[in-house]
Amino acid sequence: QVQLVESGGGLAQPGGSLRLSCVASGSIFRIAAMGWYRQAPGKQRELVAAITSGGSTKYADSVKGRFTVSRVNAKNTVCLQMNSLEPEDTAVYYCHGEGGPYYGSWGQGTQVTVSS
């Protein structure tokens, strides 16, 4: 059974930074496209960033230039570096299998709160 486990959420001040990590089970992570989503209270879950197995990335317009998605295949890990955080970034962040062996799998989520 595929498992995705997020970590790294917490409280940050506006303008601050946080780094989220998602560790995937299994030995075929290197061929998986992965994504980060977020869901704020009362809002729909939305794609924040995604990365293909080859390292190509895409971002939501609202986070371009502030967030960076990356992966370390040797550690089965995909990361989301979040800089210049804004209160509007407050949400639960989820790791998601975008394609390949983890397609459709979700992590349990990690809370990010941006507040002074």
C-alpha positions in Angstrom: 0.0 0.0 0.0 1.3 3.4 -1.0 1.9 5.9 1.8 2.7 9.6 1.6 3.7 11.3 4.8 4.0 15.1 5.0 5.9 17.1 7.6 7.2 20.6 8.1 4.1 22.6 8.6 3.6 25.1 11.4 3.3 28.8 12.2 5.2 31.4 10.3 5.0 35.2 10.3 4.2 37.1 7.1 7.3 37.3 5.0 8.7 34.2 6.6 9.6 30.7 5.3 8.6 27.1 5.8 9.8 24.0 4.1 7.4 21.0 3.7 8.6 17.5 3.0 6.7 14.4 1.7 8.2 11.0 2.0 6.7 8.2 -0.1 6.8 4.5 0.5 8.1 2.1 -2.1 11.0 1.8 -4.4 9.7 3.3 -7.6 9.4 7.0 -6.5 11.8 8.1 -9.2 9.1 7.5 -11.9 6.3 9.3 -10.1 5.0 12.8 -10.8 4.2 14.5 -7.5 2.2 17.5 -6.5 1.4 19.8 -3.6 -2.1 20.9 -2.9 -3.7 23.1 -0.3 -7.1 23.6 1.2 -8.1 26.7 3.2 -11.2 26.7 5.4 -14.3 27.1 3.2 -12.4 26.8 0.0 -11.8 24.0 -2.6 -8.5 22.1 -2.6 -6.2 23.7 -5.2 -2.9 22.7 -6.9 0.0 24.7 -5.6 3.0 23.1 -7.4 3.8 19.9 -9.2 7.0 18.2 -10.4 7.4 15.4 -13.0 9.7 12.5 -12.8 12.1 14.4 -15.0 12.1 17.5 -12.8 9.8 19.8 -14.8 7.8 22.0 -12.5 4.6 24.1 -12.6 3.1 26.5 -10.1 -0.1 28.2 -9.3 0.0 31.8 -10.3 -0.5 32.9 -6.6 2.8 31.2 -5.5 5.1 31.8 -8.5 8.4 33.3 -7.5 7.8 32.5 -3.8 7.5 28.7 -3.7 9.8 26.0 -5.1 9.1 22.4 -5.5 11.9 19.9 -5.7 12.6 16.2 -5.3 15.3 13.9 -4.0 14.7 10.5 -5.5 17.3 8.8 -3.5 15.2 9.7 -0.4 11.8 9.2 -1.9 11.1 12.8 -1.0 9.4 15.8 -2.6 9.8 19.2 -0.9 8.0 22.5 -1.1 10.1 25.5 -0.1 7.8 28.4 0.8 9.2 31.9 1.0 7.7 35.3 1.4 4.7 33.7 3.1 1.4 35.6 3.2 -1.6 35.1 5.4 -3.5 33.9 2.3 -1.1 30.9 2.2 -2.7 29.6 5.4 -4.1 26.2 4.6 -3.7 22.5 5.1 -1.1 21.3 2.6 -1.3 17.9 1.0 1.1 15.8 -1.0 -0.4 14.0 -3.9 0.6 11.4 -6.5 0.1 13.1 -9.9 1.0 10.1 -12.0 2.6 6.8 -12.2 2.7 4.4 -9.2 1.4 6.9 -6.7 -1.4 8.3 -8.9 -4.4 9.4 -6.8 -2.7 8.9 -3.4 -2.9 11.6 -0.8 -1.0 12.3 2.3 -2.6 13.1 5.6 -1.9 16.9 5.3 0.1 19.4 7.3 -1.2 22.7 8.6 0.5 25.9 7.6 -0.5 29.1 9.4 0.8 32.5 8.5 0.0 35.1 11.1 1.7 37.8 13.0 
